[in-house]
């Protein structure tokens, strides 16, 4: 019996798509994808039928056909196993999604001012994979500011928050993960409708009278990356955005605060999807199954005309198209029905013409197979 749910996986990275009929597989340009019939000729959009046999084929990314005196055929098109629509069990797409940074906002109460000698404590917590890899634990920092009035008896909220923001961003353990912005609410801004206005250090001591102010912390961690020349599949790449918490403390360290601020508003960061780094590693693994190993030595990559870094952009976002089908075995000696399951994954730059054309191929095969293209 088949080894389900295991599936043999093959990855294509589509630079373009041949949507017209009559194109032979050897005529496909580098990275060009096409749906072929059993004569290895491209099928026009909407041409797939239930009783047909089809192949996904792609023009080779190799720029030379022969390596050394004995090894050749590298520019032959790359093809999938035969796809019979009646044996397609599922087709689905996974859209690319941009990552969003976490934010944490804390705002003073209306009309709040800080009196001479008053102590202000704000605790900032930084959580997630970036902090854990940096310290082996989640990071935190308590900004401790004592109000010192040099003129008058009170200090405006924006001035206090500017000082606290400077402490947070200059801390060696928390500062690298956040960007701090201080704003105050100006009723006269926005054409008299009122709006939040960013306050700079230079203007911090001259911001209106008793105006509400807020401190906004935004996840700003940037991971260390290396260029293509020194790339290795084992290089770490960060996918998880840093998460930020903020809250007011009293002098004893209790989180109840002292009433200077309203409840903080925390918006969690969202992890992205469809990273070029992920696609590149899947493409390398697929090529390794085809006996095209990836070399970490850049000179060996040049000698062997490696295509991994040519076919995939590490900085692009890709949409994934998946076709799951099986091929019955006709030579099983036991006489028991058996089949092998195959997963074909096609990546195309999100929003590109190639992505639209690959989607049309999936819809065409789904109609022939009588299944629905699922989206995730």
PyMOL commands that set and color helices and strands:
alter all, ss='L'
color gray80, all
select helices_A, chain A and resi 25-27+85-87+129-135+157-170+175-177+204-206+228-230+276-289+298-303+308-311+353-369
alter helices_A, ss='H'
color red, helices_A
select strands_A, chain A and resi 8-13+16-17+32-36+53-58+66-67+71-72+78-79+83-84+88-94+103-107+113-115+119-127+139-146+154-156+178-186+195-198+213-219+243-249+265-267+318-328+339-349+373-375
alter strands_A, ss='S'
color yellow, strands_A
deselect
rebuild
show_as cartoon
